[in-house]
Amino acid sequence: MKYSPCIDQCTSDGSHCQGCGRSHQEIADTKKLVKSIVEFVQQQQYDNPEDFVAKIGKSVLKKLAKAAEENAG
């Protein structure tokens, strides 16, 4: 499945948003994840949140690549 970002044409009927095509559950879970990250950054009082977010992104991609290697081997 390929990620499809929000395009600001949200719908709430059915099981999926007609704008981005993601399930409403995926959207809700993503919102919870983002809220959790925002709260963490605020608690830490980082002056450079963009560096933290960039590092988190790189870390996630690295772990996904490692998991794919392990699953392929």
N, C-alpha and C positions, 0 to 999 in steps of 0.2 A: 504494500500500500504506500502510496506517495503522499507526503504531507501537503495539505492545501491550506494556505494562510487565509485569514479573514479578509474579505473584500468589502466590508461595510455594507453588505446587503443581507443581513441576518434575518432568518425566519425561525419560528419556534414550533411550527406544526410538523407532524410526522416525526420520524426518528432521526432525520438528518437535516441540517441547515441547507436550504436551497441555494444560498449564496456561495458557501465554500465547499459544501459537500461532506463536511465532517459530521460525525454523530453528535447529538446534543450531549451525550455522556462524555465524549472526548473533549468537547469544548469546556464542559463543567470541570473536568479533571485538570485541564490545562490552566484554567483560571485559578484553581486551588493551588497548583504548583507555583504559578507566578506570584500569587499572594504570599505564599510561604517564603519565597525567595526575597520578596520586597521586605517582609517583616524581619527576616534575618539580617539583611543589609542595614535596615534602620536600627536594629538592636546593636549591631557592631559599630554603627556611626562611621561608616567608611566615607572618606572624603573623595574617593575615586571608585564609585560603584561600577563604572564602565569597565574598569580593569578586572574587577571581581567577576562580572557577568561574562566577559570575554574568556577568562580562565575557566569558569564553569563549563562554558560551551566546548572549549578545547578538551577538557577532561572527559566530558561525556562522550565526545567523538572518539577519543583514544580508547576508552573502555568498551565502546561498541565494536571498534575494530578488533580489539583483543578477544572479545567474546565471539566474534565471527570467525576468527582464526581458530579458536578452540573448538567451535562447533564444526568447522570444516575438517579438522584433523582428527 
